[in-house]
Amino acid sequence: MAAGGYLDFEKPILELEKKIREMKEFASGEEIELSSEIVSLERKLQKLQNEIFSKLSRWQRVQLARHPNRPYTLDYISHIFTDFIELHGDRGYADDKAVVCGFVKLDGQKALVVGQQKGRDTKTKLMRNFGMMHPEGYRKALRLMKTAAHFGVPIFIFIDTPGAYPGLQAEERGQAEAIARNIREMSVLPVPIIITIIGEGASGGALGIGVGDVLLMLENAWYSVISPEGCAAILWRDQAKAPDAAEALKVSAPDLLELKVIDKILPEPTGGAHRNHQLAAQIVKGELLASLAQLKQLSTQELLQRRLDKFRSIGIYDEI
């Protein structure tokens, strides 16, 4: 990553922004009129940003999805919802801080929010386990999703994980069973479930809270059965081949929309969601409200049948 939180392919943007900033400071300090020159450079910057971000490779999108300043679940909760009450624990082992769960209001409508949460610094990264859920995290999420279903309130899910925690303790506590149970139980929850992939969506770690009625995806997020690095390590025994793996896996939002894995791509602010958290959240909020309004028109039977048909239609296969 380049200096100042910029990615390597953003270096031309960094240099031009630095030039604009220096010109503004010079004009202010020397009391010189340079507004026309500054406006010209700002137009050039906008054109450069549009050019770079309209031609991103799949690997560059993966890098953006991992940007350390990208908004996480708690950021979206603070900008989109009100009256957030976080609830904890799976009532069996522990409280997994890699996943945040709680009841909220969306423009006055009661709902449940479930979302994977990463940390910003070393302390919070360790506390949140880098967004990698343990078995008790999936059980906590399911416990509260069932509570939401009992009270008839919709569920909003935010996915952002490099995968489920792969450690020995997670396996000992039933990681695979917890993910499988969530997939089964979520398929029949009788309330609307709207899922948004806000960053990384890797493997069963994402799928364990990823069964719902509408699957939205931010344009610079990624979603795949395995991370590019994991795929490269298996196929080529070389993680440096991750960019090639990202291309082969087709991890980007346009790929997944074409394959009918997701339902809609949500645009991000120019330069990525990390540039403007509030605008990114407003874009997501608008789509959550629109999707919820459509799902509320369906009966419970129609909702569940539509959900089943959605997942049965994913993929391409031949019948002999």
Number of C-alpha atoms within 10 A of each C-alpha: 12 11 9 7 13 16 16 13 14 17 14 14 19 18 12 16 15 12 14 18 13 12 17 17 12 14 15 12 9 8 9 10 12 13 12 9 13 17 12 11 17 15 12 14 19 13 11 16 16 13 11 14 17 10 9 14 14 25 20 19 22 23 19 25 26 18 18 16 17 19 22 23 21 15 14 20 21 13 15 20 20 16 14 17 12 13 14 17 18 19 11 9 13 15 18 24 24 25 28 23 25 20 21 22 16 17 11 10 12 18 21 24 28 25 28 29 27 26 17 15 10 10 10 14 15 15 15 21 19 22 28 24 27 29 25 24 30 25 25 25 27 24 15 22 28 16 13 22 18 12 12 15 19 22 24 23 25 29 30 30 29 23 23 25 21 13 10 9 12 16 14 10 14 13 27 16 13 18 24 14 15 21 19 12 13 20 18 18 22 20 25 27 27 23 25 26 28 31 31 26 28 23 17 22 28 26 20 28 24 25 25 26 25 22 21 24 29 23 23 29 29 31 30 20 17 20 23 25 18 17 21 20 16 10 11 13 12 13 17 13 17 19 18 16 24 25 14 12 18 18 26 24 26 18 16 20 16 10 15 17 18 22 17 19 19 19 15 21 15 15 17 22 26 21 15 16 19 18 15 24 20 14 16 21 19 11 16 19 13 10 18 18 12 10 19 13 10 13 12 16 11 13 21 20 14 15 20 16 11 18 15 9 12 13 9 7 7 4 3 3
